[in-house]
Amino acid sequence: MNLFSIRIAVICIVDDGVVPEDGYTQDVQVHLVEAYNFDEAFVKALAIGKAQEQSYKNDEGNNVVWRFKDVENIRKIDDVATGVEISTRFEEFFPQSPLNVNSKFSPEKSEPIIDDESSE
């Protein structure tokens, strides 16, 4: 088994019909996973991202959803304690048109940057 860091993005969508002036909020997370190879690490990234999805109503009665958007990066790393999420970052996302709670993403089609330092 190898240890990999995976970086995923989860986006918050408020169903109010407008693109927020300061952009949609993205939660960019880094997790550690054990996997035999990059393909297995990618499958685990998809499972972790899907588990982050949730929906609720905000104070104004609008539907709010957190959608798994992307697998950004997979990196094979040396021996480090394995565990849970090791980093997260919220950032803005500016699409060309408004998103709604039915917006779909295709994280399984992600093409993450793969850092394979062992091949250098």
Backbone as numpy.savetxt, mean C-alpha at the origin, in Angstrom:
# Nx Ny Nz CAx CAy CAz Cx Cy Cz
14.36 -19.65 3.89 13.52 -18.46 3.89 14.40 -17.21 3.89
13.93 -16.21 3.22 14.60 -14.92 3.17 13.71 -13.87 3.80
14.31 -12.76 4.20 13.57 -11.64 4.77 13.49 -10.53 3.73
12.29 -9.98 3.55 12.06 -8.91 2.59 11.34 -7.76 3.27
11.65 -6.54 2.84 10.81 -5.40 3.21 9.91 -5.15 2.01
8.66 -4.86 2.31 7.71 -4.52 1.25 7.12 -3.15 1.57
6.99 -2.32 0.56 6.38 -1.00 0.76 5.09 -0.97 -0.05
3.98 -0.69 0.63 2.68 -0.64 -0.02 2.04 0.73 0.21
1.07 1.07 -0.64 0.33 2.32 -0.49 -1.16 2.01 -0.36
-1.79 2.63 0.65 -3.22 2.53 0.88 -3.76 3.96 0.83
-4.82 4.19 0.07 -5.31 5.55 -0.14 -6.68 5.75 0.50
-6.90 6.92 1.06 -8.17 7.27 1.69 -9.02 8.06 0.70
-10.24 7.57 0.46 -11.16 8.22 -0.47 -12.42 8.62 0.29
-12.76 9.91 0.23 -14.01 10.40 0.80 -14.94 10.63 -0.37
-16.12 10.01 -0.33 -17.07 10.07 -1.44 -17.86 11.38 -1.41
-17.15 12.49 -1.76 -17.81 13.79 -1.77 -17.72 14.47 -3.13
-17.16 13.76 -4.13 -17.16 14.27 -5.50 -16.12 15.30 -5.85
-15.21 15.58 -4.96 -14.17 16.57 -5.27 -12.78 15.99 -4.99
-11.81 16.46 -5.79 -10.41 16.13 -5.51 -9.96 17.08 -4.41
-9.51 16.58 -3.27 -9.07 17.47 -2.20 -7.97 18.42 -2.68
-8.07 19.65 -2.24 -7.09 20.66 -2.64 -5.66 20.23 -2.32
-5.50 19.56 -1.20 -4.17 19.12 -0.79 -3.92 17.65 -1.13
-4.76 17.08 -2.01 -4.57 15.72 -2.49 -5.21 14.69 -1.57
-5.41 13.49 -2.11 -5.91 12.38 -1.30 -4.79 11.90 -0.38
-5.15 11.46 0.80 -4.16 10.96 1.75 -3.81 9.53 1.41
-2.51 9.27 1.31 -2.00 7.91 1.13 -1.25 7.52 2.38
-1.44 6.28 2.80 -0.67 5.71 3.90 0.35 4.77 3.24
1.60 5.17 3.25 2.67 4.36 2.67 3.31 3.59 3.81
3.23 2.26 3.75 3.67 1.39 4.85 4.81 0.50 4.39
5.71 0.22 5.33 6.78 -0.75 5.07 6.60 -1.88 6.07
6.58 -3.10 5.58 6.43 -4.29 6.41 7.59 -5.24 6.14
7.88 -6.10 7.10 8.84 -7.19 6.92 8.07 -8.48 6.71
8.50 -9.27 5.73 7.89 -10.58 5.51 8.99 -11.60 5.24
8.70 -12.84 5.62 9.58 -13.94 5.27 9.01 -14.61 4.03
9.87 -14.87 3.06 9.44 -15.51 1.83 10.65 -16.19 1.19
10.37 -17.15 0.34 11.46 -17.86 -0.35 12.04 -17.02 -1.48
11.19 -16.16 -2.10 11.64 -15.38 -3.25 10.79 -14.13 -3.41
11.11 -13.32 -4.41 10.39 -12.07 -4.64 8.92 -12.32 -4.98
8.62 -13.38 -5.74 7.24 -13.66 -6.10 6.40 -13.95 -4.86
6.93 -14.75 -3.94 6.18 -15.04 -2.72 6.04 -13.78 -1.86
7.07 -12.95 -1.82 6.99 -11.69 -1.07 5.92 -10.79 -1.67
5.78 -10.80 -2.99 4.76 -9.99 -3.66 3.36 -10.47 -3.27
3.15 -11.79 -3.25 1.86 -12.35 -2.85 1.53 -11.95 -1.40
2.53 -11.98 -0.53 2.32 -11.57 0.86 2.01 -10.08 0.95
2.66 -9.28 0.11 2.37 -7.84 0.08 0.91 -7.60 -0.30
0.42 -8.36 -1.28 -0.98 -8.22 -1.70 -1.92 -8.55 -0.54
-1.62 -9.59 0.21 -2.48 -10.00 1.33 -2.48 -8.93 2.43
-1.31 -8.39 2.74 -1.22 -7.36 3.78 -1.98 -6.11 3.34
-1.81 -5.71 2.09 -2.51 -4.53 1.58 -4.01 -4.69 1.60
-4.50 -5.84 1.17 -5.95 -6.09 1.17 -6.51 -6.03 2.59
-5.72 -6.49 3.58 -6.17 -6.48 4.97 -6.29 -5.06 5.52
-5.66 -4.08 4.87 -5.72 -2.68 5.31 -7.01 -1.98 4.89
-7.75 -2.57 3.96 -8.94 -1.91 3.43 -10.06 -1.87 4.47
-10.73 -0.72 4.55 -11.86 -0.56 5.45 -12.75 0.57 4.95
-13.97 0.64 5.48 -14.87 1.72 5.11 -15.71 2.13 6.32
-16.14 3.39 6.30 -16.97 3.94 7.38 -17.56 5.26 6.89
-18.42 5.85 7.67 -18.98 7.18 7.37 -18.27 8.21 8.23
-17.99 9.37 7.63 -17.36 10.45 8.41 -18.43 11.28 9.11
-18.01 12.34 9.81 -18.94 13.18 10.58 -19.98 13.87 9.70
-19.67 14.03 8.42 -20.60 14.70 7.51 -21.50 13.70 6.78
-21.39 12.41 7.12 -22.23 11.39 6.52 -21.71 10.84 5.20
-20.51 11.27 4.78 -19.92 10.76 3.53 -19.29 9.40 3.76
-19.37 8.55 2.76 -18.66 7.27 2.82 -17.16 7.53 2.69
-16.39 6.86 3.52 -14.93 6.94 3.50 -14.41 5.52 3.33
-13.49 5.34 2.40 -12.89 4.02 2.22 -11.37 4.17 2.18
-10.70 3.18 2.71 -9.26 3.04 2.55 -9.08 1.90 1.57
-8.47 2.17 0.41 -8.28 1.18 -0.64 -6.78 0.90 -0.82
-6.47 -0.37 -0.97 -5.11 -0.80 -1.28 -4.83 -0.37 -2.71
-3.81 0.47 -2.89 -3.53 1.07 -4.19 -2.36 0.45 -4.92
-1.27 0.12 -4.20 -0.05 -0.21 -4.92 0.95 -0.97 -4.04
1.72 -1.86 -4.67 2.92 -2.41 -4.06 4.07 -1.61 -4.69
4.72 -0.80 -3.88 5.73 0.12 -4.42 7.13 -0.47 -4.50
7.47 -1.31 -3.54 8.86 -1.75 -3.47 8.95 -3.07 -2.73
9.83 -3.94 -3.20 10.16 -5.18 -2.50 11.69 -5.24 -2.45
12.20 -5.43 -1.25 13.65 -5.46 -1.11 14.07 -6.62 -0.22
14.98 -7.43 -0.72 15.55 -8.51 0.08 16.54 -7.89 1.05
16.42 -8.23 2.32 17.30 -7.63 3.32 17.99 -8.71 4.13
19.04 -8.29 4.83 19.79 -9.21 5.66 19.03 -9.54 6.93
19.62 -10.36 7.74 18.99 -10.87 8.96 18.63 -9.75 9.92
17.34 -9.52 10.08 16.80 -8.52 11.00 15.60 -9.17 11.68
15.29 -8.72 12.87 14.12 -9.27 13.56 12.88 -9.09 12.70
12.15 -10.18 12.50 10.93 -10.10 11.71 9.77 -9.69 12.60
8.80 -9.09 12.01 7.67 -8.64 12.81 6.60 -8.00 11.98
6.18 -6.87 12.42 5.04 -6.19 11.82 5.52 -4.97 11.05
4.60 -4.12 10.74 4.91 -2.90 10.00 6.08 -2.18 10.65
7.05 -1.77 9.84 8.22 -1.09 10.39 8.26 0.39 10.04
7.35 0.81 9.17 7.32 2.21 8.80 5.98 2.52 8.14
5.55 3.73 8.26 4.35 4.18 7.55 4.51 5.67 7.28
3.92 6.12 6.19 4.03 7.53 5.82 2.74 7.92 5.10
2.10 9.00 5.53 0.94 9.52 4.84 1.44 10.58 3.85
0.92 10.53 2.65 1.31 11.50 1.64 0.12 11.79 0.74
0.22 12.82 -0.07 -0.87 13.22 -0.94 -0.83 12.45 -2.25
-2.02 12.26 -2.84 -2.17 11.60 -4.14 -3.09 12.47 -4.97
-2.67 12.86 -6.16 -3.43 13.76 -7.01 -3.83 13.06 -8.31
-5.03 12.47 -8.38 -5.49 11.85 -9.62 -5.99 12.91 -10.60
-6.24 12.50 -11.84 -6.72 13.44 -12.85 -8.20 13.75 -12.70
-8.95 12.85 -12.02 -10.37 13.09 -11.79 -10.72 12.60 -10.39
-11.87 13.05 -9.87 -12.25 12.66 -8.51 -12.40 11.14 -8.35
-12.07 10.65 -7.17 -12.28 9.26 -6.82 -13.57 9.16 -6.02
-14.20 7.98 -6.03 -15.34 7.74 -5.17 -15.15 6.39 -4.49
-16.07 6.02 -3.60 -15.89 4.80 -2.83 -15.93 3.54 -3.68
-16.37 3.64 -4.91 -16.37 2.49 -5.81 -15.13 2.45 -6.70
-14.22 3.40 -6.51 -12.99 3.41 -7.29 -12.23 2.12 -7.06
-11.72 1.56 -8.13 -10.97 0.30 -8.06 -9.53 0.55 -8.44
-8.65 -0.20 -7.81 -7.24 -0.18 -8.14 -6.85 -1.62 -8.46
-5.72 -1.81 -9.07 -5.25 -3.15 -9.44 -3.85 -3.38 -8.86
-3.75 -3.53 -7.53 -2.42 -3.71 -6.95 -1.72 -4.98 -7.43
-2.49 -5.96 -7.87 -1.86 -7.19 -8.38 -1.11 -6.94 -9.68
-1.35 -5.80 -10.33 -0.63 -5.43 -11.55 0.54 -4.50 -11.26
0.84 -4.28 -9.99 1.94 -3.41 -9.60 3.26 -3.94 -10.16
4.14 -3.03 -10.44 5.49 -3.38 -10.87 6.46 -2.72 -9.90
6.59 -3.31 -8.69 7.43 -2.68 -7.67 8.90 -2.67 -8.06
9.60 -1.71 -7.52 11.05 -1.67 -7.66 11.58 -2.82 -6.82
12.40 -3.66 -7.38 12.95 -4.81 -6.65 14.43 -4.56 -6.45
14.81 -4.39 -5.17 16.21 -4.16 -4.81 16.80 -5.50 -4.42
17.62 -6.07 -5.28 18.25 -7.35 -4.99 19.75 -7.11 -4.86
20.15 -6.66 -3.69 21.56 -6.33 -3.46 22.46 -7.56 -3.52
21.87 -8.76 -3.38 22.70 -9.96 -3.40 23.23 -10.27 -4.79
22.65 -9.64 -5.84 23.09 -9.93 -7.21 24.22 -9.00 -7.64
24.60 -8.07 -6.79 25.66 -7.10 -7.16 27.03 -7.69 -6.96
